[in-house]
Amino acid sequence: MDKYSISIKETSNPAIIKFEADKFLTQHQSFEFNNIDEAKSSPLAQQLFYLPFVKKVYISSNFIAIERFNIIEWVDVQNEVSEQIETYINSGETIVNTSEVKKKTPVTVYAESTPNPSVLKFVANKKLVTSSHEFTSIDDTKYAPLAAELFHFPFVKSVFIDENFVSITKFDVAEWNDITMELREFIRVFVENGKEIISANAPQPVEKTEAYLNNKFEQHDDISKEIINILEEYIKPAVASDGGNIEFQSYDPESKKVKVILQGACSGCPSSTFTLKNGIENMLKEMLKDKVDTVEAVNG
């Protein structure tokens, strides 16, 4: 089984630090423990409470948040705590014994239209995945139980899952009015029952690991780095709100052409050309002056 990797994330509260895993720790359930007695169902939380500075432990989908007492600063102990959590998780020991905490959290899912008439976005009140995944056929879904089951609907053409939403592209044989309720309820029940969205033993594509992405970023020229940062900060959030994703592919300094990859609702969208020309292209031209002339899209 692939090893878990833990990264340290600061929060808006200086007393609380998040230790984020690169895979899910619980099946979309959250647990809060205020002391060692409350943590009987979680051997990991109990172990953490033996640290004298631990005030509260919160375990959720893909992270463990710890609130400290003021006797120490996180900078002095966070690396040791991160190593302790990583070692525990990779030992295969129980994180939370959910049979002792049989509390089903209500899940809501609502459908949202996208600029692509063939794609509908189903948004949940839970985090579903830690990174984006696109599936164009059932053959791609060996480690993706939700996507695999969605492909059993004859009208599902492709599935894109990111953060807290599922974008579904349909074949033209069906109308959204006839299938939206069925899909929405199916996704809601699937998530509420705690079923796996992406299998815990799914191999993480090398190109999605943090180390690979950091290394790849550093290999780019300075202009490409600027383009990537602009896409990440200004373009991706807007694209995600429409049920899609955008990735930088290349930059040619000779032709001043930028190539990007469109996924989810953006892929094959009739309005994507307009979005590229009037949104992304204009923004890059404005922010990078004479370094960019055109933006070209490649459907993911």
Phi, psi and omega in degrees: 000140180298145179283146174280147175238135182249132174240151184265127181234126176286158176236176180291342177261114184297344179276348185242132176238142176257133174251103191264131179264156179273003174219169181286143179259328179229161179277069176059032177243154180236142182224134179238131181234125182266346178197175186293331179291321179292340187268021182301330182277355182231099178301327178293313179298320178300317179299320181293326180292345175289344174283125190295343183265358183277121182261319183209145178236133180233121181246125181223182187333292185232022178209162173237121178254137180233130173262133184256156166283164186279011182285346178220170171253146182300325183302335182278339188229351190297324180294318179295319179294318178301315179296321180296316180295315181298317179297316181298310183298319182285352176282347179085005179289161181295132176273306174221128176278093187292342178292338176271348180234071183276076180233106182280123180274126180300138179244135174244144177225130175235151181265140183225132180288159178232168178297342178267113184297343179272356185237135174238143182254126179251112188256128179256160176270021179228151170286130185260319183219162180265347176208163185284149179220133177239136181232122181258352174201166181294339179295338182275357196255025182305321182252020184228082184304320181295311180299320180301316181290326179296326179291349175286344172282124187296341183266000181274120182266317178205161184227134176232125182240131179208138177047258185241024181217159176237119174262129181242128174261130183255158169283159184290349183293341183243153175254143182301325180301331184270341188237349185300311183299319181297315180292317181299315181291323179298313180295318181300311181295319180302312182289317182297328179281002175073021179288155181289133174275306173238129184301143180299331181265014179293128178292130180281126178305135183306322184289355178253358180287149183299320181297317180296314182297319178296316181296317180296319179300315183293338180280345181285156173288169186298322181291318177300320178298318179297318180298314179301315181295322178293317178300315182297317188276321188252326188265314185304314181302320180291319180294319179298324180294340177264008177086020182231190180208153179225135180232142175288133176251308182197164174221128179252110182293338180288307181272349183060034180259135176253132175249133179233155178254129179257135180230167177063226183296337182286330184293120179074011182286131180302329182269001184294327178296317178298315180300317180298308186291317187264347180249284186297311183299314180296321180295315181295321177297317182292316186277334182247010176053241188271016184270343181232131176251314184222157174237130180241137183256143173240124180288131182283000000 
